[in-house]
Amino acid sequence: MFLKNQKKFYGRRKGRRISSMNLKLLEDYSNKFYLQEDQICKLALHEYNKNILEIGFGNGDNLVNMSLNKPNDLFIGCDAYYNGCAKLLKTNCK
């Protein structure tokens, strides 16, 4: 009965601690890959076949593969966990 007023939550509430190496990687690439709302709107106005938003992309493998296979589509990845973002950058920006 006491759970009645609590909101349901599915998934992890907290991610793993980020390493200093991954934090530096995120800082180094933040100007190139992190988008603000107005930048996303400008990108979406370009003529792409489709605009695709992937929320919770994990380590980014699927996002990268889809973008390579469909270069005329706009792919935007959004993830709450820094480690997944760092893994995506580490494997694709070297």
C-alpha positions in Angstrom: 0.0 0.0 0.0 2.9 2.4 0.7 4.1 2.1 -2.9 0.9 3.5 -4.3 2.1 7.1 -4.5 5.6 6.3 -5.8 6.4 6.8 -9.5 7.4 3.7 -11.4 11.0 3.7 -12.7 12.4 1.1 -15.1 16.1 0.9 -15.5 19.2 2.0 -13.6 18.9 5.1 -11.4 22.6 5.6 -11.3 25.5 4.8 -13.7 29.0 3.6 -12.9 31.6 6.1 -11.9 33.3 7.6 -15.0 37.1 7.3 -15.2 39.3 10.3 -15.6 40.4 9.1 -19.1 36.7 8.9 -20.2 36.0 12.3 -18.7 38.9 13.8 -20.6 37.6 12.2 -23.8 34.2 13.7 -23.3 35.6 17.1 -22.6 37.9 17.0 -25.6 35.1 16.2 -28.0 32.2 18.1 -26.4 32.4 21.1 -28.7 32.3 18.8 -31.8 29.5 16.4 -30.8 27.3 17.8 -28.0 24.3 19.7 -29.5 22.1 22.3 -27.9 18.4 22.5 -28.7 18.8 25.3 -31.3 21.5 23.3 -33.1 19.3 20.2 -33.3 16.5 22.3 -34.8 18.8 23.7 -37.5 20.1 20.3 -38.4 16.5 19.0 -38.7 15.7 21.7 -41.2 18.2 20.3 -43.7 16.9 17.9 -46.3 17.4 14.5 -44.9 15.4 11.4 -45.9 14.6 10.8 -42.2 15.4 12.4 -38.9 16.2 9.6 -36.4 16.6 10.0 -32.6 18.0 7.1 -30.7 17.5 7.5 -27.0 19.7 5.3 -24.8 22.2 4.2 -27.4 24.4 2.1 -25.1 27.9 2.0 -26.5 26.7 3.4 -29.8 27.4 0.4 -32.1 23.9 0.4 -33.5 23.8 4.2 -34.0 27.1 4.1 -35.9 26.1 1.2 -38.1 22.8 2.8 -39.0 24.4 6.1 -39.8 27.1 4.4 -42.1 24.4 2.4 -43.9 22.1 5.4 -44.4 24.2 8.5 -45.0 21.2 10.5 -46.3 19.4 10.2 -42.9 20.1 12.4 -39.8 21.0 10.3 -36.7 21.1 11.9 -33.3 22.0 9.8 -30.3 21.0 10.7 -26.7 22.1 8.9 -23.6 22.0 9.7 -19.9 25.1 7.7 -19.1 28.5 9.3 -19.7 30.3 5.9 -20.0 28.3 5.0 -23.0 29.0 8.3 -24.7 32.7 7.9 -23.9 32.7 4.4 -25.4 31.1 5.7 -28.6 33.8 8.4 -28.9 36.6 6.1 -28.0 35.8 3.5 -30.7 34.8 6.0 -33.5 36.9 9.1 -33.1 40.4 7.8 -33.1 
